[in-house]
Amino acid sequence: MKRNEMESLLQHQNPNPITAKALFKKQADILGACVLIPTYNNAHTLEQVITDVLEYTDHVIVVDDGSTDDTKKILQSFSQLKVISYSPNKGKGWALRQGLKYAAESGYRYAITIDSDGQHFAKDLPVFLERTESEPDALLIGARNMDQASVPGKSSFGNRFSSFWFRVETGIKGPDTQSGYRLYPLKPLGKMHFFTRKYEFEIEVLVRAAWKGVKIDWVPVSVYYAPKEERVSHFRPFKDFFRISVLNTVLVLITFLYIKPRDFVKGIFDSQKRKQVWNDYFLVPGESDEVKAMSIAFGVFMGIVPIWGFQLAVAVFLAILFKLNKPLVIVAANISIPPMIPLIIFTSIKTGALWMGKNAIDISFTKSISLLTIQQSLKQYIVGSITLAVVAGVFFGVLSYALLKIKTLKAPKQNA
C-alpha cells in the first residue's frame, strides 16, 4: 500500500481531522509541547513530513544533521521553522540531543520526535498529548504494528532484540523500543549527561530514563514502510548493530552491578514496594503452592550442600532447568549467609557423626570452626552436610506448603 492510500484510509478512520488539529494546537500551547524532526538526506520525504506537522502546530524544530542533498533548500521554504544546522553529519543521536537541548532552553516542557523518512503520520500527534494529560511525567513511545507484511525483517528482529535487552536492563516489558516517534518530558532529562551519538542513543535514553524513575509507556501509532526499491535507510547493519551491542553490554553490567542492588536496598525500606515485589516475583499469581514449596525446599538444600562458591550459580541453573520459582530458590539458598555458615558447618559435622559411629570426630560450637576443622573431618562433614541439606530442605518445604495452604483456605473468608 502506498503512503497516500494509507493516508486516505487513516483519514476515513478519523472523520474530524480539523477538530483534532485545532485541539492539538491548543493542547500544545497549554502543555508547552513542540515537535522535533531530526533529518539527514531525506529530501524526498522531508517536505511532506514538515507540511503535515505544521497543520497541527507551529512549534516545530528541525535538526539538519549535516545533510548534503536538497534539505537546506527545503527548510528555507518554511519560514516558521526553528532550524538547527551543522556539518558534517554526526548521527541521529547527536541530532536528537541537540534538538532536545534547544527545546528545553526555549522553554518547552515536552518534545515529540518524529522521523523525517515518512514512516510516521502527523495524525498520530494528538494521542501523545492525550496520554500526557493523565501521565504528565512519562516518556511515551509510539508503538508500531510490527506484524504487518510491509515491515522489513531486519526491523522486526531489531525491535525484538532491543525489547529483550530493555526488559533485562529495566524490568519493563514493552511492545516497541525502537520507534523514533516519541514524547520526551524535558525536565527529567535536563540533568542527564548522555554519551552516545548514533542510533544507540534512543536505547540509552530509554534505559537511563527508566533508571532515573521516569515512567515509560506506549501509545499506538500507525507506520508506513515504503516499498523496498523506494526505501532509504541510513542504518548501517554491521557498524550500528555492533555499537548497539556494546551499549547493551555496558548497560547490562551496570544493571547487575549497581542498579538492581540499589533498587533492592531501596525496596527493603519501602513497605509498599516490598509487598509488590513479594507478590509479583515470589508469590507468582497462577503458580501452584507445590511449585513454591518445592522451590523453597530446593533453595534450602542448595544453600547447605558442600559446594561453597558455586551454590547460587548451580541453584539458579537447576531452577531454570526444573522450572522452579527462581526468586524463591535464590532467597532460600541464602540460608548460608556469613553469620549462618559456622552454625551450618557445626551442625553438618554433628549430623555426620551419626553416620560415622565410633570414628566420629567430636567438636563443640565453642571451639574455633575453621577450614582445618573441615579438613580433619572431611568425610564426616560431607556426609553430614548432605544429610542436613535433605532434612532441612524437606522441613522448610513442608512448612512452606502448609503455610501457603493455610493462606489459600483463609482467602475466601477474607474476600467474603
N, C-alpha and C positions, 0 to 999 in steps of 0.2 A: 504494500500500500504506500502510495506517495504521500508526502507531507501534507499537500493541500487537500487530499482526500481525507486524511486523518483529521485535519483541522475542521473540515466540514462535518465529520461525524461528531467530533467533540462539541462543535457549535450547536448541533442538534440536541446533544445531551444537556447543554446549558442554554436554555431558551432566553435568558435575560442577561446577556453579556454586558450590556450598557449599565445595568444596575450593579453588577458585580464589579465593574471597573470603577464606577463612582464610589462605591462603598470602600474599595481597596484604597483609593486615593485619600479618602477621609481617614481611614484607619492608619495609613502610613504616616500621615501628618500628626495624628494624635499620639501614636506609639513611637514616632521618631525612627522610621524604618526607611532604608534605601535599598536599591538593587545594585549588586556589584557584578560586573561582567569582565572576567579575565579573558584575553584573547591573544592568539598567536597564529598568524597566517590563516585566518578563517574568513577571508574577504568575501567568499561566495555565499556565506550564510549570515555573516555579522550584521549586515544592513537590515535584514528581515527580523532578526532577533531584537535589535535595538528598537525598530519600529513597533514591534508587538509589545515590548516592555513599556515604551513611552505612552501607550494607550492606557496603561494602568497607573503610572506615576512619572513625575518629572525628576524625582530623586534618583538619578542613575549615575553610577560611577563606572567608567570603563578603564581597565588597565591594559595598555598595549605593551605586551611583553616582548619588545624588540622585533615586531613584525617587519617583513621585507616585501610584502605584497602590496595591495591597494588599501590596506587597513587605514592608513593615515588619511587618505583621501575621503574615505567613507566617514570617518569620525569628524572631519572638518565640515561635513554637510549637516551635522546635528549640533546646532549652537547651544542647546540646553544641557548638553552632557558635561560632566566633570571628568576630565581625561588625565590619566597618569601615563606618561610615556617615557621609555628609556631604551637604551640599546647597549650591548647586544642582548639577545634572549637569555633569560636566567632560569626559566622553568615556571610551571604553573604554581607551585608552592610559594615561590618568591612573589609572583604577581598577586596571589591571594593575601599574603602577608602585608604587602604594600597597600592594597586596597582596604583591608580591614583596619589598618593603622590610620589611613586617611579618613575613613568613615568615622572612627572613634574621635579623631581630632576635630572633625567637622560637627560634632555634637549629636551624631546619630546613636541610637541605643541598639538598633538591630541592623544587620546587613544580610540580605538574601542573595546568595550567589547563584548564578545561572550560567551554564556553559554557552559559548558562542558558536558551537558547531551545529545548532539547530536541533539538538537531541531533546531539549526541553520545551515546554509550551508555557507562554506567559499566562495563559488562562488558569494555570495552577497556582499563581502567586497568592490569591486570596486564602487558600487553605492554610498557608503558613501563619498568616496574621490571625486567622480564626482560632487556630490552636494556641497561638501566643497569648491570647487574651485569657485563656484558662491555665496556661503554663508559661508565665512571663519570663522565667529564667532558663528555659530549656533550650538546648541546641537541637534543632529539628532537621531531619534528613528526609528528602523526598524519596520514598520507597517506590522503585520502578517495578513493573511487572516483568520479571526476568524469565518467565516461562513462555513468552510469545515467540513465534517461529523466527522473527526477524532479528532476535538478539544473537550477536556473534558468540560462538562457542568460547572464545578466549575471555569475553566479558563475563559470561555466566560462570566460568571456572574461577576467574579472578575474584568475583564477588563472593563465591562460596569460600575460597581460600582466605580472603580478608575477613569475612564474618566469623570464621572459625577462630582465627587468632585474636580478633577483637573480643570474643567471648572469653578466651583463655586469659587475656590481659585485664579484663574489666568485670567479668562475670555477667555481662549484659548480652542477651540474645536478641538479635535484630535481623530484619529481612534484607537490608541493603546498607552496606557500609562504604560503598564506592561511589555512590551518587554524588555528583557535583552540585546538585540542586539542594541547597541547604539554607537554613536561617541560623545565623550566629548571634548570640547575645554578646554584645561587645564588651560590656563591663567586666564579666568574669575572665575574659581572655586578655584584657588590657595589661594585667600584671604578669603575664606568662611570657617567657622568652623561648621562642622556637628555634630549632636547629636545621630542619630540612627545607629544601628549596624546590624540589621536583614534585612528582605526583605523590610521593610518600607523605607529603605534608598533610594531606587530607586524612591519613591514618593517624599521624602524630597528634593532630589537633583533637581528634575524637577521643583517643585513649587518654591523653593528658587532661582533657576537659572532664572526662569521667572520673579520673583520679582526684581531680580538684573538687568533686562533688556536684558538678553541673549535670543536670538530668539530660539524658539522651533519649530522644523519642522520634517516631517516624510518622509521616503523613503520606497518604497515597498520591502519586503523581503519574501522569502519562509519560510515555517515552517514544521517541521515533528514531529508528536506526535506518539510515539511508541505504539503498542498495549497495552491494559490495563495490561495484565499479565507481560509485559516486562518493563513497565514504572516505573521509580524511581523518587520520589519527596521528597524533604526534607521540603516542606512547611507543617507546622502544622496548619490545618484548624482553630482550636479554638484559640490557642495562637497567631498565626501570624495575623489572621484576627482581633483579639482584639487589638493588637499593632497598626495595620494599622488604625483601627477606632479611637483609642486615638490620633494618629498623625493627622488624618484629622480633629478631633475636635479642636485640638490646632491650626492647620493651618487656619481653618475657622474663629476662634476667632481673630487671628492676621490679617486676611484678612479684616474683617469688622471693627476692632478697629483701625488698623493702615494703612494697605496697600491701601485700597480704599480711605480713607480720604487723604492720602499722594498723590495718583495719581490724585485725584480731584483737590487738590490745585495746583499741577504741571500743570494740564490741563488748569487752569484759566490763567496762564501766557504763555501758548504755543498756539498761534493762530491757527496753523495748526492742532494740536491735538484737540483743542476746536471745530474746524469746523468738524473734523472727528467724534467726539463724538456726536455732534449735529445731523449730517446726519445719523449716524448708530443707535443711541439709541432714538433720539427724533423724527426726521422726517424719520421714518422707511420706506424704499422703499417698495412699494406694499401695504402699509396701506392707507385706504381711508381718505380723508380730513374730512369726517364726524366723523370717529373714533377719529382722532386727536383733532378736535374741541370739541367733547363730553368729551374727556379726560381732556382737559384744563378746561372746564366748571365744570366738576365734581371735579377736584382738587381744584379749587377756592371755590366751595361750601363747601367741606370738611375742607378747611382751615379756614372758618368763623363760621361754626356751633358750638354751645357751648358745645363741649366735649373736652375741653382743656386737653392735656396729652395723649389723645387717638386718636386724629385726624389722624395722619400719619398712625398708625397701622390699623385703620379701613379703611382708604382710600386705602391702599395697598391691604388689603384683598378683598374689594369690586371691586377694579380694576382688580384683578385676576379673580374674580367671573364673572364679566361682560365683560371680555376680552378687557379691555381698554389698552391704551398705558401707562404702569406703570411709566416710567421716566417722561412723561409729567404730569401725575397725581401728582407725588411727588413734582416736581418743582412748579406746580401751587398751591399745598397745602401749600407751604412755603410762601404764602401771609401773613401768620400770624407770620412772624419772629418778634423777640422782638421789633424793632423800630416801627413796624406797629400795635402792639397789642393795645396801648392806643387809636389810631385812630379807630380801628375796634370796640372796646368796646364803645367808644363815639358815633360812627355812628349807632351802633346797638341800643343803648338806645334811640337815637333821632328818629330812624326809628320806634321803638316800641311805641313811643309817638303818632304816627299816629293812632295806634290801641286802645290806652288806653283812648283817649278823655280827659275828664276833670280830670281823675285820673292819668294822666301822670305826671311823675316827670321830672322837667326841670333841665338840667345841662349845664354847659358851658365847652368848651375844656380847658379853662384856669384853671378850678377847678381841684384839685388833683383827679385823677381817680384811685380808689383802689378796693380791694375786698369788702370793706364796701359799696362802691358806687353800686356795682353789687347786694349785699345783699339787699340794700334798694330799688332797682328797679328790683328785680329778674325776676318777670313775664314780665315786660316791656322789659328787656334785652333779655330774651329767645325768646319772640315773634319777637322782632326786629332783633335779630341776624339771626334767621331762614329766615325771610323776606329778609334781606340784603344778606344772602348766596345765596338765589334763584335768586335775581335780579343780583347780581354780577356774579354768575355763567352763567346766560343767556347772560349777556352783553359780558363777555370775550369769551364765546363760539361762539357767533355770530360774534364778531370782529375777532377772530382767523379763523373762517371758511371763512370770506370774504377775509382776507389776504392770506390764503392758496389758494383760488380760483384765486386771482389776480396773484399769483406766477405761478400757473398752466397755466393760459392764456398767460403769458409772456414767458414761457419756449420755445414753438415752435419758436417764433420770435428770441430768443437768439440762438437757435440751427441752425436756418436758416442763 
